Amino acid sequence: GDSVTQTEGQVTVSESKSLIINCTYSTTSIAYPNLFWYVRYPGEGLQLLLKVITAGQKGSSRGFEATYNKETTSFHLQKASVQESDSAVYYCALVHTGNYKYVFGAGTRLKVIA
Amino acid sequence: AQTIHQWPVAEIKAVGSPLSLGCTIKGKSSPNLYWYWQATGGTLQQLFYSITVGQVESVVQLNLSASRPKDDQFILSTEKLLLSHSGFYLCAWRTGGGNQDTQYFGPGTRLLVL
């Protein structure tokens, strides 16, 4: 089956510093999956942050970016300069094209301190 | 605009009692619908998905069942709750696949089984 691994349960970063949240995936399919980052801000519902459906491409949104690396099966989330408003829980997820079964990582809680 | 509602917002129930959680999507015809569950500190797990009225597919067996009695309604239920059913339940609808692939999540229902 498929799995998504986020190694850090919580990350604390000072404001204006750079961020990387790790995500790796594993799949038994010969096809490359579609990859997503979802985010839950405090008091809000889970929402899509960015997605990439083609291996080798980069997705970006709200200053965040993630590159789909099929060689390392990774989809790390990066931001050059975080703000306190970025504090949230971030989830990496995958689904195969034409499939209905999503797999989510355990989530990484980002805390940005002033 | 599409809206997604879940009810109740929260429940405290006794072990062995029945449960019914609801989800309604307005402004979207024939949506693909999903139920997710997240134990406290756990991963978001997909439970069920439904492509059309009356048709529900199970992804994870947790002694729960789901039904889709109307195009815009998705119900999660069980006749006998277990302690392990505690957690956060999310309903979602999904747009088309490929570049359009996005899930829109409801606000969730928090369930505590005692």
Interface residues (C-beta under 8 A of the other chain):
Chain A: N34 F36 Y38 G45 L46 Q47 L48 K51 I53 Y91 V95 T97 G98 Y100 K101 Y102 V103 F104 G105 A106 G107
Chain B: N32 Y34 Y36 G42 T43 L44 Q45 Q46 Y49 I51 E57 V59 L90 A92 G97 G98 N99 D101 T102 Q103 Y104 F105 G106 P107 G108
